[in-house]
Structure formats: C-alpha cells, structure tokens
Amino acid sequence: MDLKTFTYLYHKTRGLSRAEIIQEAELTEDEYAMLEESMSASLAEINADRTRAASIGREFVRLTRYIYEERSDQELGLARPDAVKPRAGEIFALPAVDKIAKPEMALHQAISQRRSLRKYSGQPFSQEELSFLLWASSWASDFRSGENMEFTRRNVPSAGSRHPLECHLLINNVVGLKPGLYYYHPLKHCLVLFNDSPSIANEICDGCLRQMMVANSAFTVILTALPYRTVWRYAQRGYRYLYLDAGHVGQNIHLAAEAVGGGACMIAAYQDEAMNDCLGVDGVEEFVIYIAAVGKKG
Ligand SMILES: Cc1cc2nc3c(=O)[nH]c(=O)nc-3n(C[C@H](O)[C@H](O)[C@H](O)COP(=O)(O)O)c2cc1C
C-alpha cells in the first residue's frame, strides 16, 4: 500500500473531512475521487473492525493469561518448526565474529550514554562494526536440530530459546556493501541480498511514515517475527513473548551502536502493510515487528 493510500485510509476512518484528507495525504481532487472508489471495500472492512480494535489490548491481555493456555502444538506432538528460514540470494560474508575487534567501551558507559539518536553524521559503518552489532543482537552461537526440536542460542534471551525473529537490513552506508535490502543469516553470519532496487530505501522510508532517520541511517534493522516458532510451544500466550523478545534485540542494538561511536533509534510507528510488502512477507505467518535506524554520531 503506498503512502497516499495509507494516509487516505488512516484519516478517512478517523473521521477527517474531505478537505483535511486531501491536505494530509497531499492528494489531487482526482486522486481523492479514485481512492473513494477503489478503497470502498477496505474502508468498510476497517470500519467494521473499529469497535473490536478499540478494546483489543485489554482483551489480548485478558485472554492470554496463563490460566487460558491451551495445550500447545508441541504438547500435542505436531511437527516442529525450523529455527531459521531458508533464503536465496547473493551472499556477502561478514568479518568473522571471533576475529572482529571488540570495542573497549565499558558496559556502564554504553548504558548510561544511550539515547535515541535520530540525526547521523553521514560517516559510514565499517563491516567490522556492523558485524559486531549483529553479533550482539542476532547472531546464533549454537544451533541444535533434532526430530522433535530445533533451536538456536543467541546473545539475547528468548522465551524457550524459540528465537522467532528474523533480521533484515536496509544498507545505506556501510563500507564495501552495495545499498539494498539484505537478510542476515544468524548461523552463517553473512548477508543475503534480496532487493537492490534503487527505490527500496525510499519505499522503506515511506513504510516508516517518512521518518527521515531511515533514509539517513548507515543501515536500518528490520525485524520480522514468525509467530509459529513460539506459538508451537506456548500457544496464544506466545504472541506476548514475540514483543518481549524483540525488546531484547532492540536494547542490544542500542548498546552495540553506542560502543562503536554510533547510536540507534527504535521505530514502531510504521505502516504494517507497506513494510510487510517491502520484506515480501504475508503479515500473518511472518510480519514486521520492530525497526531500528542506526548511524554514526556527529
Ligand atoms: C517500542 C518503541 C517504539 C519507538 N518508536 C519510535 C518511532 O517510531 N519514532 C521515533 O522517533 N522514536 C521511537 N522510539 C524512541 C522513543 O521515542 C525514545 O526511546 C523515548 O523518547 C526515550 O528517549 P531515549 O531513547 O533517548 O531515552 C521508540 C522507542 C520504543 C522503545
């Protein structure tokens, strides 16, 4: 969904007037008329869900209490999900985790100076620095695969070590890496390029509601969640754990960025449909859950 369509739907379903919507979405009269026609089904769908949407948070917390937990698919003996999603594309090796120089900054300093950084110097990240940040936040130190269970261990915690998050990177300014959208392989510690269209950075910036730190970042981490990895073990309560897991990854991104003279800003204000489209995921079995823009300090 493009930004104009999103902005139209967003304001229309919140009751803004035609003139206000035209202004907010920067539409012409013709564009507005076309959206009125082409988006009528989507409008009806959003409006029909409005009442439930207004109270879903409380319901979600209530109905995912431990007392309601169903027997999970794991308990029922259903096939285990894979711990890592297979990928195809051009592969770029990263400096090996046991070879990279570890930053000297003390942990207490990284913690105390961490603040959200939205303006970057334009200085690039080196591949070593990127490798360090990925080591801290997504790298798998161990992988076990059996008939009944497959899991990874990482430098972040995850409920049941299910690690339901996959890491993607919009690379804008990393020495020796061409700009584009990459997947980070947590076992092979390499990047897999899957979209090098010249427009991808702009599309992702649109998806992040034109938060310009995305376009100006050295790179932006985009985490997706595959809920079934966790739901297989914990049933519906597993959905709570996805968001908790994502928070741990976000904090390690923050601290690792600080340690190499950079900074990060987490992003949760994004257009779900557009971001899922950019990543080529369906929004149900896999969806964008958390985003972090990263760059160097001025
Ligand atoms: C879950 C979450 C979502 C956030 N989403 C955004 C965002 O979309 N845009 C933004 O500019 N900052 C975002 N932030 C950054 C917060 O605004 C920031 O952490 C907060 O103002 C506190 O400032 P500090 O991080 O410098 O301590 C987000 C932070 C978190 C933890």
The ligand as an SDF file (V2000), in Angstrom:
LIG
                    3D

 31 33  0  0  0  0  0  0  0  0999 V2000
    8.8150    0.4810   21.3110 C   0  0  0  0  0  0  0  0  0  0  0  0
    9.4310    1.7850   20.8940 C   0  0  0  0  0  0  0  0  0  0  0  0
    8.9820    2.4040   19.7450 C   0  0  0  0  0  0  0  0  0  0  0  0
    9.5410    3.6080   19.3200 C   0  0  0  0  0  0  0  0  0  0  0  0
    9.1340    4.1500   18.1340 N   0  0  0  0  0  0  0  0  0  0  0  0
    9.6940    5.3120   17.7310 C   0  0  0  0  0  0  0  0  0  0  0  0
    9.3600    5.8600   16.4660 C   0  0  0  0  0  0  0  0  0  0  0  0
    8.5910    5.2950   15.6810 O   0  0  0  0  0  0  0  0  0  0  0  0
    9.9340    7.0420   16.1220 N   0  0  0  0  0  0  0  0  0  0  0  0
   10.8270    7.6900   16.9390 C   0  0  0  0  0  0  0  0  0  0  0  0
   11.3040    8.7570   16.5550 O   0  0  0  0  0  0  0  0  0  0  0  0
   11.1820    7.1670   18.1310 N   0  0  0  0  0  0  0  0  0  0  0  0
   10.6600    5.9940   18.5290 C   0  0  0  0  0  0  0  0  0  0  0  0
   11.0660    5.4310   19.7170 N   0  0  0  0  0  0  0  0  0  0  0  0
   12.0820    6.1100   20.5690 C   0  0  0  0  0  0  0  0  0  0  0  0
   11.4500    6.7400   21.8120 C   0  0  0  0  0  0  0  0  0  0  0  0
   10.7540    7.8940   21.4290 O   0  0  0  0  0  0  0  0  0  0  0  0
   12.5520    7.0470   22.8290 C   0  0  0  0  0  0  0  0  0  0  0  0
   13.1140    5.8370   23.2870 O   0  0  0  0  0  0  0  0  0  0  0  0
   11.9960    7.8210   24.0210 C   0  0  0  0  0  0  0  0  0  0  0  0
   11.5780    9.1150   23.6490 O   0  0  0  0  0  0  0  0  0  0  0  0
   13.0070    7.9420   25.1540 C   0  0  0  0  0  0  0  0  0  0  0  0
   14.1910    8.5840   24.6940 O   0  0  0  0  0  0  0  0  0  0  0  0
   15.6280    7.8960   24.7950 P   0  0  0  0  0  0  0  0  0  0  0  0
   15.5730    6.6170   23.9970 O   0  0  0  0  0  0  0  0  0  0  0  0
   16.5760    8.8950   24.1910 O   0  0  0  0  0  0  0  0  0  0  0  0
   15.9140    7.6190   26.2330 O   0  0  0  0  0  0  0  0  0  0  0  0
   10.5590    4.2170   20.1180 C   0  0  0  0  0  0  0  0  0  0  0  0
   11.0230    3.5670   21.2560 C   0  0  0  0  0  0  0  0  0  0  0  0
   10.4850    2.3570   21.6280 C   0  0  0  0  0  0  0  0  0  0  0  0
   11.0600    1.6570   22.8420 C   0  0  0  0  0  0  0  0  0  0  0  0
  1  2  1  0
  2  3  1  0
  2 30  2  0
  3  4  2  0
  4  5  1  0
  4 28  1  0
  5  6  2  0
  6  7  1  0
  6 13  1  0
  7  8  2  0
  7  9  1  0
  9 10  1  0
 10 11  2  0
 10 12  1  0
 12 13  2  0
 13 14  1  0
 14 15  1  0
 14 28  1  0
 15 16  1  0
 16 17  1  0
 16 18  1  0
 18 19  1  0
 18 20  1  0
 20 21  1  0
 20 22  1  0
 22 23  1  0
 23 24  1  0
 24 25  2  0
 24 26  1  0
 24 27  1  0
 28 29  2  0
 29 30  1  0
 30 31  1  0
M  END
$$$$
